[in-house]
Amino acid sequence: MNFVSQCVWAAYGGWQSTSSVATNRTRVASRIRMTSTWYGAKYGMGDISNNFAFVPSFYTYATSSKTVGPKATGYGDVSTGSFDILSVGTGNVIQLYNTSQAKWYHSLYATYKSSSSIDPQVLVTAHQTDYIDRDILEYLNNTMYSKVRGMRFSSASFDS
Amino acid sequence: MKKNMQLILILLLISCLAGCKVNKAADITSSTESNEIEVVPIAGNVDKSDMDEVISYFIIKYLGISYKSTDKQFEAHKIYGTEEADGVIKVYAFYRFMGCSFIEGTFKYETGGGAPILFELVKENDEYDIIGYTEVLVGGDLPYIFPEKYAEMVDERNTDLYEDVVKQAEDWLKEEGRIEKYSR
């Protein structure tokens, strides 16, 4: 989950692609584009907030009403078989519910969506297990996951 | 996307000629759960008596479809162990897949992944066929898919496999006489 929060943080302008890695690490350490309850750490280790690190906490936090911090609208929360991938957009976060563990336990970051409505394709990127641009159907067709929900992000304010 | 469709159409054509049913990679998993044995058709010059070669083919041609479409794909895998019961050979392995495309003068890593994976094979007339697979899509699922003795052997990073696919890419560029360099 920490990885997907990093993606969302980067999308909100936390990561500057024109700056050096060292500069961006400083931005992480300075908690730029983070909040007092949603923050990560350099190298993805150390003091990381629950809202940044845990799947259910992140969903609750991002979809809650607040003045600063990532702002998302939840959708889906349906069985994997009835999830409409056309509803997914690039930059959305997708969360999976594990049946045997009875909890929301994994997040994916949508990195590509085809423009075709006839043969739609959504590719996701994830950490542990690590994938770059993998078809979301690999997850939705896996019987280990019974439910899926998405988060669509919108403009948000940050203190720094 | 277009290349993906072309590949699917080619596989469909091959399967029709062979009288077999093609499953998209994702369908094969569910087929094993319902205990139906559906053999994955293998085309080309694959030595089916070589388990590694059959697995390599499957990773590129079937798992590869579930990754972004690219100009050229590479794979590497290692097998932790095998177990046989009721005619089905379970192969506990780790694979790494990498897809590259020629972009702006480089041969760029575009898509890929690496995961522990359980293949299910059958062997007939000294030839292997794959009838199913279960991939560990989420690291926490490993104990539910791998027996403890194999789970303990898994190194999620498997940098040697990554180095292997990169070397394959570099060697392939040389063989093809391309001047582009691999880039991440």
Interface residues (C-beta under 8 A of the other chain):
Chain A: L96 N98 S100 Q101 Y105 H106 Y112 S114 S116 D119 Q121 L123 Q128 T129 D130 Y131 I132 D133 R134 D135 L137 E138 Y139 N141 N142 T143 M144
Chain B: M1 N4 M5 A25 A26 D27 T29 S30 E33 I65 S66 Y67 K68 Y109 E110 T111 G112 G113 G114 A115 P116 E135 V136 L137 V138 G139 G140 D141 Y144 E156
